[in-house]
Amino acid sequence: MVQAYILIQTEVGRAAEVAERIRGIEGVAEAHDVTGPYDVIVQAEADDVNALGTLVVARIQRLEGIARTLTCPIVNI
């Protein structure tokens, strides 16, 4: 199991809408609209790194209103 935080910048005024739509995607544990340099922070999980990449690229980045994403895999050190 791979977990990651996905930091998302949205188009102006679209954070709440984007967070709500992301919450419905399989593999998304949580999605919160926040303030600061990013507009939405998502905690996601997938079976492996390739599945995580598919989740981000094929499911999340394609949503209307998303300008940019940054994926931060969780590591256990």
VOMARBA-892908 format. One record per residue: z, y negated, x negated of N, C-alpha, C in turn; residue number from 1; residue in three letters. Coordinates in Angstrom, 1 decimal, m for minus. Last residue first. Layout:
BEGIN
n.z,n.y,n.x,ca.z,ca.y,ca.x,c.z,c.y,c.x,num,residu
Z,Y,X,Z,Y,X,Z,Y,X,NUM,ala
...
***
This chain:
BEGIN
n.z,n.y,n.x,ca.z,ca.y,ca.x,c.z,c.y,c.x,num,residu
7.7,m6.4,m10.4,7.9,m6.4,m11.8,9.3,m5.9,m12.1,77,ile
5.4,m5.9,m8.1,6.8,m5.6,m8.3,7.0,m5.4,m9.8,76,asn
3.3,m8.4,m6.6,3.5,m7.4,m7.6,5.0,m7.1,m7.7,75,val
1.0,m9.3,m4.1,2.5,m9.2,m4.4,2.6,m8.1,m5.5,74,ile
m1.8,m11.4,m4.6,m1.2,m10.1,m4.4,0.2,m10.1,m4.8,73,pro
m3.0,m14.0,m3.1,m2.0,m13.8,m4.1,m1.4,m12.4,m3.9,72,cys
m6.0,m15.8,m2.5,m5.2,m14.5,m2.2,m4.3,m14.3,m3.4,71,thr
m6.9,m18.6,m0.9,m6.5,m18.1,m2.2,m5.6,m16.9,m1.9,70,leu
m9.7,m20.1,0.9,m8.6,m19.2,0.8,m8.2,m18.9,m0.7,69,thr
m11.1,m22.8,2.9,m10.9,m22.1,1.6,m9.7,m21.2,1.6,68,arg
m11.7,m23.4,5.5,m12.4,m24.1,4.5,m12.3,m23.3,3.2,67,ala
m11.9,m22.2,8.8,m11.3,m22.0,7.5,m12.3,m22.6,6.4,66,ile
m13.3,m22.6,11.1,m12.2,m23.5,10.9,m11.6,m23.3,9.5,65,gly
m14.0,m19.3,12.1,m14.4,m20.7,12.1,m13.2,m21.5,11.9,64,glu
m13.6,m16.5,9.8,m13.2,m17.3,11.0,m13.6,m18.7,10.9,63,leu
m14.3,m15.4,7.4,m15.4,m15.6,8.4,m14.9,m16.4,9.6,62,arg
m11.9,m14.8,6.1,m12.8,m15.9,5.7,m13.9,m16.3,6.6,61,gln
m11.0,m12.5,7.5,m10.3,m13.8,7.6,m11.2,m14.9,7.2,60,ile
m12.9,m10.3,7.3,m12.2,m10.6,8.6,m11.7,m12.0,8.6,59,arg
m14.2,m10.2,4.8,m15.0,m9.8,6.0,m14.3,m10.2,7.3,58,ala
m12.3,m11.1,2.9,m13.6,m11.6,2.9,m14.3,m11.4,4.3,57,val
m9.8,m9.9,3.6,m9.9,m11.3,3.3,m11.3,m11.8,3.5,56,val
m10.4,m7.1,4.0,m9.7,m7.9,5.0,m9.9,m9.4,4.8,55,leu
m11.7,m6.5,1.6,m12.4,m6.5,2.8,m11.7,m7.3,3.9,54,thr
m9.4,m6.8,m0.1,m10.6,m7.6,m0.3,m11.5,m7.7,1.0,53,gly
m7.9,m4.7,0.9,m7.4,m6.0,1.0,m8.5,m7.0,0.8,52,leu
m9.5,m2.5,0.2,m9.3,m2.8,1.6,m8.7,m4.2,1.8,51,ala
m9.3,m2.7,m2.6,m10.6,m2.9,m2.0,m10.4,m3.2,m0.5,50,asn
m6.5,m2.2,m3.0,m7.1,m3.6,m3.3,m8.4,m3.8,m2.7,49,val
m5.3,m0.4,m0.1,m5.6,m0.6,m1.5,m6.2,m1.9,m1.7,48,asp
m4.3,m0.7,2.5,m4.1,0.5,1.8,m4.3,0.4,0.3,47,asp
m2.6,m3.9,3.1,m3.8,m3.0,3.2,m3.5,m1.7,2.3,46,ala
m1.3,m6.8,4.6,m1.1,m5.5,3.9,m2.3,m4.7,4.1,45,glu
m0.2,m10.3,4.4,m1.1,m9.2,4.8,m0.8,m8.0,4.0,44,ala
0.9,m13.3,5.5,1.3,m12.1,4.7,0.5,m11.0,5.3,43,gln
m0.5,m16.6,5.2,m0.5,m15.3,5.8,0.1,m14.2,4.9,42,val
m0.3,m19.9,5.9,0.1,m18.9,4.9,0.2,m17.6,5.7,41,ile
m2.2,m22.8,6.3,m1.7,m21.6,6.9,m1.4,m20.6,5.7,40,val
m2.7,m25.0,4.7,m2.4,m25.3,6.1,m1.8,m24.0,6.8,39,asp
m1.7,m26.3,1.5,m2.3,m25.3,2.3,m1.9,m25.5,3.8,38,tyr
m0.3,m28.5,0.6,m1.7,m28.4,0.2,m2.4,m27.3,0.9,37,pro
1.6,m29.2,3.6,1.4,m29.2,2.2,0.0,m29.0,1.8,36,gly
2.9,m27.2,6.3,2.4,m28.4,5.7,2.3,m28.3,4.2,35,thr
1.7,m24.3,8.2,2.6,m25.0,7.4,2.1,m26.4,7.0,34,val
1.5,m21.6,10.4,0.9,m22.9,10.0,2.0,m23.7,9.3,33,asp
1.6,m18.2,9.5,2.3,m19.4,9.8,1.5,m20.6,9.5,32,his
1.5,m14.8,10.1,0.7,m16.0,9.8,1.4,m17.2,10.4,31,ala
2.2,m11.4,9.2,2.6,m12.7,9.7,1.6,m13.8,9.3,30,glu
0.6,m9.2,8.8,2.0,m9.0,9.2,2.5,m10.3,9.8,29,ala
m2.6,m8.0,9.2,m1.8,m9.2,9.1,m0.4,m9.0,9.6,28,val
m3.7,m5.7,10.0,m3.4,m5.8,8.6,m2.6,m7.1,8.3,27,gly
m5.8,m6.9,12.5,m5.1,m5.8,11.9,m4.9,m5.9,10.4,26,glu
m5.4,m10.1,13.8,m6.2,m9.3,12.9,m5.3,m8.1,12.4,25,ile
m3.9,m12.0,15.2,m4.5,m10.9,15.9,m5.3,m9.9,15.1,24,gly
m3.3,m14.0,13.5,m2.2,m13.1,13.9,m2.8,m11.9,14.6,23,arg
m5.6,m15.5,13.4,m5.4,m14.6,12.3,m4.3,m13.6,12.7,22,ile
m5.4,m17.2,15.7,m6.4,m16.1,15.6,m6.2,m15.1,14.5,21,arg
m3.2,m18.7,14.9,m3.1,m17.9,16.1,m4.2,m16.8,16.1,20,glu
m4.2,m20.1,12.6,m3.1,m19.2,12.5,m3.0,m18.2,13.7,19,ala
m6.2,m21.6,13.9,m6.6,m20.6,12.9,m5.5,m19.6,12.7,18,val
m4.6,m23.3,15.5,m5.7,m22.5,16.1,m6.0,m21.3,15.1,17,glu
m3.2,m24.7,13.5,m2.5,m23.9,14.6,m3.4,m22.9,15.2,16,ala
m5.3,m26.0,12.0,m4.3,m25.0,11.4,m3.7,m24.1,12.5,15,ala
m7.1,m27.9,12.6,m7.4,m26.6,13.0,m6.3,m25.6,12.6,14,arg
m7.0,m30.5,11.5,m6.6,m30.3,12.9,m6.8,m28.9,13.4,13,gly
m9.6,m30.1,9.2,m8.6,m31.0,9.7,m8.3,m30.7,11.2,12,val
m10.1,m26.7,8.2,m10.6,m28.0,8.6,m9.5,m28.8,9.3,11,glu
m7.6,m25.2,6.0,m8.4,m25.3,7.2,m9.1,m26.6,7.3,10,thr
m6.7,m23.1,3.5,m6.9,m24.5,3.8,m7.9,m24.5,5.0,9,gln
m4.3,m20.6,2.9,m5.5,m21.0,3.6,m5.6,m22.5,3.8,8,ile
m3.2,m17.9,1.1,m3.0,m19.3,1.3,m4.3,m19.9,1.8,7,leu
m1.9,m14.9,1.6,m3.2,m15.5,1.6,m2.9,m17.0,2.0,6,ile
0.0,m12.5,m0.2,0.0,m13.8,0.6,m1.4,m14.4,0.5,5,tyr
m0.1,m8.9,0.1,m0.5,m10.2,m0.5,m0.2,m11.3,0.4,4,ala
0.2,m5.5,m0.7,0.6,m6.6,0.1,0.2,m7.9,m0.6,3,gln
m0.9,m2.2,m0.6,m1.0,m3.4,m1.3,m0.6,m4.5,m0.3,2,val
0.0,1.2,m0.8,0.0,0.0,0.0,0.0,m1.2,m0.9,1,met
***
